[in-house]
């Protein structure tokens, strides 16, 4: 299998973390369905997670448009309070301590089945670096719990900017000492890759069951340099393992 021409100059791979490499849904379901959970039976845990994730992105985009920044933990708490209230769940049902525990649940995630093996292979040939929104503590916790073997972590807290701000991508490339054509952004989010492409980076889309539910996959395929099936149906040989095979490692 030959490497796509657009990706042949690439020397560094920068990865989104949550959703792309780590499966947050499985981890949060454990918390929301545990015997100690106070979530009413009338609330569907999977639907709540989907609303939480969707609301997170909506809030991030709103903050970016206003030139404001908040930590991922802060945004997760704001959105959680809102979506619980929308479902009639007040603090006397799910209290502050439990809500904080749920927010911290985003720090403890499992990797997608293809991710650890795929990154282990990719790192033998490429710099493999996280470039994602969030605090460094969040990224350290996710990598520790998921055992994802990255070379380095570039958080928005560390960089001082938040995706999709072009400065986030440009500063990451400066730190790697790479030109845009030498770096490919790997993500399961079209907005992320569109922003990376706008500053000259190469783009690799990993399709995941939980991500971009409202995006047109055919459109994304036409926009990116490489589109990889990372859905559950693709199994352990899909996603980042398939990416490693395509890139010859």
C-alpha positions in Angstrom: 0.0 0.0 0.0 1.6 3.3 -1.1 1.5 6.4 1.0 -0.9 9.1 -0.4 1.3 11.8 -2.2 0.0 14.6 0.1 1.2 12.7 3.2 4.6 11.7 1.9 6.4 14.8 3.3 4.8 14.3 6.7 7.2 13.8 9.6 5.0 14.6 12.6 1.4 13.5 13.4 -0.6 15.7 15.8 -3.6 14.1 17.3 -6.9 15.2 18.8 -7.5 13.2 22.0 -11.0 12.8 23.2 -13.2 11.0 20.7 -10.4 10.5 18.3 -8.1 8.3 20.4 -10.0 7.9 23.6 -13.6 6.5 24.1 -15.2 8.8 26.6 -18.6 7.2 26.2 -17.7 3.9 27.8 -16.0 5.5 30.7 -18.9 7.9 31.5 -21.5 5.2 31.1 -19.8 3.3 34.0 -20.3 6.4 36.2 -23.8 7.2 35.1 -25.0 3.6 35.5 -23.1 2.6 38.7 -25.1 1.7 41.8 -24.1 5.0 43.4 -25.5 7.1 40.6 -28.4 9.4 41.5 -29.4 9.9 37.8 -33.2 9.3 37.5 -34.3 6.3 35.5 -36.2 8.6 33.3 -32.9 10.0 31.9 -31.2 7.9 29.2 -27.4 7.9 30.1 -26.3 7.5 26.5 -28.5 10.3 25.3 -27.2 12.5 28.2 -23.6 11.8 27.1 -24.4 12.8 23.5 -26.1 16.0 24.7 -23.2 16.7 27.0 -20.6 16.3 24.2 -22.7 18.3 21.7 -23.2 21.1 24.2 -19.5 21.1 25.0 -18.7 21.9 21.3 -21.4 24.5 21.0 -20.1 26.3 24.1 -16.5 26.1 22.9 -17.5 27.6 19.6 -19.5 30.4 21.3 -16.6 31.2 23.6 -14.2 31.3 20.6 -16.5 33.6 18.7 -16.5 36.0 21.7 -12.8 35.8 22.2 -13.2 34.1 25.6 -11.6 31.0 27.0 -12.5 28.6 29.8 -10.9 25.4 30.8 -12.5 22.1 29.6 -13.5 21.2 33.1 -15.3 24.5 33.5 -17.1 24.0 30.2 -18.1 20.5 31.1 -19.6 21.6 34.4 -21.5 24.5 32.7 -23.0 22.2 30.1 -23.7 19.4 32.6 -25.7 21.8 34.8 -27.6 23.0 31.8 -28.5 19.6 30.3 -29.6 18.2 33.7 -31.8 21.3 34.3 -33.3 20.8 30.9 -34.3 17.2 32.0 -35.7 18.4 35.3 -32.8 17.1 37.4 -32.0 19.6 40.1 -29.2 19.7 42.6 -31.3 18.0 45.3 -31.3 15.0 43.0 -27.8 15.0 41.5 -25.8 17.0 44.0 -22.7 19.2 43.6 -20.3 16.5 44.7 -21.7 14.0 42.2 -21.7 16.5 39.4 -18.0 17.2 40.1 -17.3 13.5 40.0 -19.0 13.3 36.6 -16.9 16.2 35.3 -13.8 14.4 36.5 -15.0 11.3 34.7 -13.7 12.9 31.5 -10.2 12.5 33.0 -10.5 8.7 33.1 -11.0 7.2 29.7 -10.3 4.0 27.8 -8.6 4.0 24.4 -10.5 2.9 21.2 -9.5 -0.7 20.5 -7.3 0.3 17.6 -5.6 3.3 19.2 -2.8 2.0 21.5 -1.5 -0.5 18.9 -1.8 2.1 16.1 0.1 4.8 17.9 2.8 2.3 19.0 3.4 1.6 15.3 3.1 5.2 14.2 5.6 6.5 16.7 8.4 4.3 15.2 8.3 6.6 12.2 6.6 9.8 13.2 6.5 12.3 16.1 3.2 11.5 17.7 1.9 14.5 19.7 -1.4 15.4 21.2 -2.6 18.8 20.1 -6.0 19.3 21.9 -8.1 21.6 23.9 -7.9 21.1 27.7 -5.5 21.4 30.6 -2.2 19.5 30.8 -3.6 17.7 33.9 -6.6 16.5 31.8 -4.4 15.2 29.1 -2.0 13.5 31.5 -4.9 11.8 33.2 -6.4 10.6 30.0 -3.1 9.3 28.6 -2.4 7.6 32.0 -5.8 5.8 32.1 -5.9 4.9 28.4 -2.2 4.0 28.1 -1.9 5.9 24.8 1.8 6.1 24.0 2.3 9.6 22.8 5.7 11.4 22.6 4.3 14.6 23.9 1.2 16.5 25.0 0.4 20.1 23.7 -2.6 21.2 25.6 -4.4 24.5 24.9 -3.4 25.5 28.4 0.2 25.0 27.5 0.0 26.6 24.1 -2.1 29.5 25.3 -4.7 29.2 22.6 -7.8 27.0 21.9 -8.7 25.1 18.7 -9.9 26.2 16.2 -7.7 29.3 16.7 -5.0 29.1 14.0 -2.4 30.1 16.6 -3.0 26.7 18.3 -1.8 24.8 15.2 0.9 27.3 14.2 2.5 27.3 17.7 2.5 23.5 17.8 4.3 23.4 14.5 6.8 25.9 15.8 7.5 23.7 18.8 8.0 20.7 16.5 10.2 22.7 14.2 8.2 21.5 11.2 6.8 23.2 8.1 3.0 22.8 7.6 3.5 20.2 4.8 5.5 18.1 7.3 2.7 17.9 9.9 -0.7 16.0 9.6 -3.5 16.7 12.0 -5.3 13.5 12.9 -8.9 14.0 14.3 -12.4 12.7 14.3 -13.8 16.2 14.1 -14.2 18.1 10.8 -14.0 21.5 12.4 -10.5 20.6 13.7 -9.2 19.5 10.3 -10.7 22.5 8.5 -8.8 24.8 10.8 -5.6 22.8 10.4 -5.9 22.7 6.6 -6.4 26.5 6.6 -2.8 27.0 8.0 -1.4 24.5 5.5 -1.3 21.3 7.6 -2.2 17.9 6.1 -5.4 16.3 7.4 -6.4 12.8 8.3 -10.0 12.1 9.4 -10.7 9.1 11.7 -14.4 8.3 11.6 -15.8 7.3 15.0 -19.3 6.2 16.0 -19.6 8.9 18.6 -18.3 11.9 16.7 -19.6 14.4 14.1 -23.2 13.1 14.0 -24.4 16.1 12.0 -21.6 16.1 9.5 -21.8 14.9 5.9 -19.2 12.2 5.6 -19.0 12.4 1.8 -18.2 16.1 2.1 -15.5 15.4 4.7 -13.9 12.8 2.4 -13.6 15.4 -0.3 -12.0 17.9 2.1 -9.3 15.8 3.8 -6.1 14.2 2.6 -7.0 10.8 4.0 -10.3 9.4 5.4 -10.0 6.3 7.7 -12.9 4.2 9.0 -12.5 3.9 12.7 -16.0 2.9 13.6 -16.6 -0.1 15.9 -17.6 -2.2 12.9 -14.0 -1.7 11.5 -12.6 -3.6 14.5 -9.1 -3.4 15.9 -7.6 -3.3 12.4 -9.5 -0.1 11.6 -8.8 3.5 12.8 -5.3 4.2 13.9 -4.1 0.7 13.1 -5.3 1.1 9.5 -3.6 4.5 9.4 -0.3 2.9 10.4 -0.7 0.3 7.6 -1.5 3.0 5.1 1.6 5.0 6.2 3.8 1.9 5.9 4.6 1.1 9.6 
